Amino acid sequence: MARRAAIFACLLIAFAAAPAAAQRMGRIVDITGDADIVSLNTGGKLAPAVGTVIMRDYRVRTGAKSTMEIQLDDGTKVIMRETTVLSVLAVKTREQDPPARIRLLGGTARVISASRFRSRALVIKAPTAIVGIMGGRATDVGMVASAIDARVVVFKGAIDAASSVERIIKSYAVGKGEEVRIAKNSQPEPPRKVPEKVFNAWFETYYIDENDAIVRIDPNADRSILDSLLRKKRY
């Protein structure tokens, strides 16, 4: 219990820093379809393109049938799938730096962290979940998040996963090939092994419906039906 509480405290501390002036976090290396960026400092809206620099105060959004890949300055890759919104709040470029920080406001993303540092490398916060990526090993994580639920899968390496609610201190270590669910105001469910067929098509297995529920679907279902289910307009 003490270890779990300590892990959760570390994850929260990583997101406790006060906002700072805009600074460079990375740049866009690939983009398809419709996307936009809003500066939270100025309120200005940008049309992103390959080479666009991502700043700390940017809120980045992909639309329907759109993707974006961001290369952070610490070597981390962030791959945004369709209808996703996130901000990059910090990068870790030295061993003594605190962890890199990503806030996933909603949607689906893949984060690939290199093994450059021994200390904790990265923390991802979603509305219902906090994920800590350990240092010392390459880690590849997939995440789908809404306002009321989150699913996290580990493709490579290992993570710590906890609720974003401070009073819920339960957390789990999640390893390669495992998935964890963290619903709103709930402790994480025990990690489960993902069947190989689902693991290889994990991002096609879930969608977020109009009520913010994360729904599991059959990857072999009719694509035209899936397109209608995945079409969202609130971002």
N, C-alpha and C positions, 0 to 999 in steps of 0.2 A: 504493500500500500504506500509506504514512504517513497519507494522508487517511482511509482506512478504519479504521486503528487508532485514530486520534483520535476518529472518530465513535463507535466502540464504547466507548472509554474514557469519553466524555461520557455515553453512555447508562447505563453501569454506575455512574458517580458519582452520577447522579440517584437511584439506588436504594440508595446507601450510607449515607444518613443514619440515625441511630439512631431508634427509635420514640419518639414524643412523646406527651404527654398528649392525651386526646381533644379534638378541636376540630372546628368545623363545616366541612363540605366543600360542602354543597348541600342540595337537598330533592327529594322525589319529586313529579313533576308529573302522572304518569299511571301507572296500575297495573291489570292485569287478571289474574284467576285467583289461584293460590296462590303466596305468597311469604313469606319471613321474613327477619329480621335478627338476628344474634348480635353482642353486644358482646364483643370480645376482651379488654377490660379487666375486665369484671365477670362474663362468662359468661351474662348475662341474654339472654333471647330476646324480640324485639319482633314485633308484627304490624304491618307497614307499611301506610300509607294515603297518599292524596294529601295533601301538606303535611308529611309526616314529614321531619324534618331528618336528613340523613345526616352522621354524625360520622366522624372519622378511624379510630376503632377498630372500626367496624362491618364485618361481613362480610355482604354482601347476597346473597340467593339467590332465584331464580325457579324454580318447579316446572314440571311438564309443562303445556303449553298455557297458559303464563303469560308476561306481558311486564311490563316496568317501564321508565319513562323518568325519569332523574335530571337535573335542571338544576344544574350545579355553579356555585359562586359566582363563577367566572371567566368564565361564559358558555358553557362547554362543555356539550354535551348527550351523555348516555350512555344508549343504548337497549339494554336487556338483553332478549334473546329467551329462549325457554323453556330450562329446565334449565341455568342459568348462575349462576356464583358469582364475585363480585368484591369488591374493596375500593378505596376512593378514599383515597390516602395524602397527597395535597397538591393544592392549587389555586394557580394563578398569578394574582394580582390586581394586580401591579405589574411594570413592565418589568424591574426589577432582581431580581425573585424568581426562584428556580430553577424548572425546568419543573414543571407539574402532573404527578402520578404516579397511575397506575391499575394495580392488580395484578389481572389476569384469571386466576383459578385454573382455570377451565374453562368451556366453553360457547361461546355466540355473542353478540357484542355489536357495536354500531355506535357510533362516537365521532365527533361533529361538533364541530370546534374552530373558533372564530371567529379572525379575523386581527387581534387586538388588539395583539399584541406583535411586535417585530422579531426578538427572540431566540427560541430553541427554546421552543415552547409547551407540549409535552406528551410524556410518555414512558409507554408501555404495556408492562408486562412480563407475559408468560405463562410457563408452565413451560418451554417450549422456545425462546421468542423474545422479543426486545426490539424495539419499534417506536418511533421518534422522529418526532414531528410537527413540521415546521419552522414557524417564526414568519413573520409577514408575509403570510400568505395563508390563506384559509378552506380547511379540509381535512375531508374526510369519508371515514372508514375503516371497513371491515368486517373482523371477525376471528372465526375459529372456532378454539378451542384445546382440546387435551386434554393429558394428562400426557406424551404421546409425540410430538405433532405439532401443527402450526399452519398455517393458511392465512390470508393477509391480502390484502385487495383495496382498491384506492384508487378511490373514487367521484369524488373531487374533490381537487385539490391534489397533494401529493407527500409521501413519507415516506422515512426510512432504516429498513432492516430488517436485523437481525443475530440470531445465535444467542444464547441466554441463557448459554451456556457461555463463561467468560472466556478460555479458551485458543484459542477459535475466533474470529479477528478479522475474518474476511471479512464484508462487509456490502454491501448494494445500495441504490441510490436507486430507488424505485418510484413511477411516475407514474400519472396518471389512466388508468383502464381496464386497469391491469396487476394481476397477482396474483403472490404469492410464497409458496413453501412453505418451512417451516423445521422439519425433523424433529429429534427428540431426538439430541443429541451429533453434529449434522451442521451444516455450513455452509449458509446459505440457497441454495436453487436459484435460478438466474437468473430474473428476472421474466419473465412471459409475458403476451402480450396476451389478454385474456378475450374470447371471442366475444360478440357483442352479445346473443344470446338468453340465454346464461348470465349475462352481466353484469346484465341486467335482472331476473333471478331468482336472484341469487347466494346469498342466504340459504336458498333452498329446494334448493340444489344439493348441499349437504353435510350429513351427520349424523355424530355420534360413536357408534360401536357399543359393545357391552359390553366390548370389549377395548381401548378408548380409541383405536382407529384412526379416522381421519377418512375417511369413505367418500363418494365422489361418486355422486349418484343423478340419475335423470332427473326434472326438475321436472314432467313430464307423467304420472308414474307414478300408479297408483291411490292415492288419499289414505288409504284404510283400511290399505293396506300400509305407507305411510310412517308413519302414527300408531303402528303396532306397532313399527316400527324405532326411532322417536324416544323411546319410553317408557323412561326410565331412573330408577333408584331410589337410586342410591348417594349422592346429595347430601341 
